[in-house]
Amino acid sequence: MRLSRTSAYTLVALLVGVGIMGITTSNSLLSMFTQAVIYAIFALGVGVLLKQNGLVSFGHALYFGAAGYGMGLILKLEWMPAEWAIPAVLLGIGVLAFLIGLVIVRVPGIAFGMLTLAIGQMAYLSAARARGMTGGADGMNINWPQTLFGVSQSTLLKPAVLFMTAWVLMLVMTFVLWWVMQTRFGSITEAVRDNEERARFIGIRTTVPRAAVYAISAVTAGVAGMLSSLNSGFISPESLHWSASAITLLMVVVGGYKTLIGPMVGAVIYFLFKDFLGDYATHSMAIFGAALIAVIVFSPDGIVGAVQRALKGKKAHAAAH
């Protein structure tokens, strides 16, 4: 029953994407929506880590930027076709994140966040200084092939096609993550998150599941980075900077991290503030900051959490009468 209901929601969400594509006549607006969806996937990765592990990362831009740099270097050096390079880069990100996770998930609380920040900034400085390989602070162009998975580049880069590609990938990632969290693995990670000492007492090895969640969240961020590099055809060290991680974390907090859709809602709201208010208000980020404070004070579980409570209250009121 739960699977069929989720499938129905996914179908409705797909139709919503088609509707957005159909009614949006401005290519610039559609490109903004595409960027919002890309960051929604990025926020989904950060949100999964917070939801399942209870850990805050300030360094997930490492995996967002690594996807673009990985593709750029492989295509530049012609090591393999792009169709093979995409899964290879994502697999590499997953393995790297799992190995890093085996070490850093042992560290609790704010120390974990500081470790992710330090690792991410190391990658940022390395990319900025490796001028011969990455182009340094100037960044590098990504030479995508003329045809990718049988689709010509001219077709794939059309705003409507790129938007729907990002939208479908967002839905697929959300469905896969939802399914994973419904398995025994999801139950184990939640048990470890809630009380790691008790989980160890009943025989659960806590480090590997937590590292696996970290790797899953990193791959999700890598998918977003891959889409971003396809969208722009360019990658720079700014994609690895801690500020990219911080902005994405703000999206997660505003939307709500206790559900999978919360971070994505936060990403959409952020881009609405940035692009629409930015034309009329010089201090649009200050407005977003005030909204963030309001959310934290009045609804710690985000906008989605507030909506859920309102709906439950309405149902309870209707049932009472």
Buried (B, 14 or more C-beta within 10 A) or exposed (E): EEEEEBEEBBEEBBEEBEEBBEEBEEEEEBBBBBBBBBBBBBBBBBBBBBBBBBBBBBBBBBBBBBBBBBBBBBBBEEEEEBEEBBEBBBEBBBEBBBEBBBEBBEBEEEEBBBBBBEBBBEBBEEBBEEEEBBBBEEBBEBEBEEBBEEEEBEEBBEBBBBBBBBBBBBBEBBBEBBEBBEEEBBEBBBBBBEEBEEBEEEEBEBBBBBBBBBBBBBBBBBBBBBBBBBBBBBBBBBBBBBEBBEBBBBBBBBBBBBBBBBBBBBBBBBBBBBBEBBEEEEEBBEEBEEBBEEBEEEBEBBBBBBBBEEEEEEEEEEEEE
